[in-house]
Amino acid sequence: MLSEVLFASVSSVLLGASSWDSRTLIGGSLILLAALLSIVWPGHKAK
């Protein structure tokens, strides 16, 4: 699932559908962080 996000992001930039800017990089980083945290702490629930 995580590789799909990376592949879609990189391919859209390479094909010219989007561009790299700080907003895109921060948003992508937050999505990846959330995905990684769901793997590391699968049973952790917010209080």
CNS distance restraints for C-alpha pairs under 8 A (distance, minus, plus):
assign (resid   1 and name CA) (resid   5 and name CA) 7.06 0.50 0.50
assign (resid   2 and name CA) (resid   6 and name CA) 6.69 0.50 0.50
assign (resid   2 and name CA) (resid  32 and name CA) 7.29 0.50 0.50
assign (resid   2 and name CA) (resid  35 and name CA) 6.91 0.50 0.50
assign (resid   3 and name CA) (resid   7 and name CA) 6.00 0.50 0.50
assign (resid   4 and name CA) (resid   8 and name CA) 6.00 0.50 0.50
assign (resid   5 and name CA) (resid   9 and name CA) 6.13 0.50 0.50
assign (resid   6 and name CA) (resid  10 and name CA) 6.13 0.50 0.50
assign (resid   7 and name CA) (resid  11 and name CA) 5.90 0.50 0.50
assign (resid   8 and name CA) (resid  12 and name CA) 6.01 0.50 0.50
assign (resid   9 and name CA) (resid  13 and name CA) 6.48 0.50 0.50
assign (resid  10 and name CA) (resid  14 and name CA) 6.19 0.50 0.50
assign (resid  11 and name CA) (resid  15 and name CA) 5.97 0.50 0.50
assign (resid  12 and name CA) (resid  16 and name CA) 6.18 0.50 0.50
assign (resid  12 and name CA) (resid  17 and name CA) 5.11 0.50 0.50
assign (resid  12 and name CA) (resid  18 and name CA) 5.85 0.50 0.50
assign (resid  13 and name CA) (resid  17 and name CA) 5.88 0.50 0.50
assign (resid  13 and name CA) (resid  18 and name CA) 4.98 0.50 0.50
assign (resid  13 and name CA) (resid  19 and name CA) 5.46 0.50 0.50
assign (resid  13 and name CA) (resid  20 and name CA) 7.13 0.50 0.50
assign (resid  20 and name CA) (resid  24 and name CA) 6.24 0.50 0.50
assign (resid  20 and name CA) (resid  25 and name CA) 6.79 0.50 0.50
assign (resid  21 and name CA) (resid  25 and name CA) 6.25 0.50 0.50
assign (resid  22 and name CA) (resid  26 and name CA) 6.03 0.50 0.50
assign (resid  23 and name CA) (resid  27 and name CA) 6.08 0.50 0.50
assign (resid  24 and name CA) (resid  28 and name CA) 6.01 0.50 0.50
assign (resid  25 and name CA) (resid  29 and name CA) 6.00 0.50 0.50
assign (resid  26 and name CA) (resid  30 and name CA) 6.22 0.50 0.50
assign (resid  27 and name CA) (resid  31 and name CA) 6.34 0.50 0.50
assign (resid  28 and name CA) (resid  32 and name CA) 6.23 0.50 0.50
assign (resid  29 and name CA) (resid  33 and name CA) 6.02 0.50 0.50
assign (resid  30 and name CA) (resid  34 and name CA) 6.13 0.50 0.50
assign (resid  31 and name CA) (resid  35 and name CA) 6.27 0.50 0.50
assign (resid  32 and name CA) (resid  36 and name CA) 6.10 0.50 0.50
assign (resid  33 and name CA) (resid  37 and name CA) 6.05 0.50 0.50
assign (resid  34 and name CA) (resid  38 and name CA) 6.20 0.50 0.50
assign (resid  35 and name CA) (resid  39 and name CA) 6.57 0.50 0.50
assign (resid  36 and name CA) (resid  40 and name CA) 6.25 0.50 0.50
assign (resid  37 and name CA) (resid  41 and name CA) 5.78 0.50 0.50
assign (resid  37 and name CA) (resid  42 and name CA) 7.70 0.50 0.50
assign (resid  38 and name CA) (resid  42 and name CA) 5.17 0.50 0.50
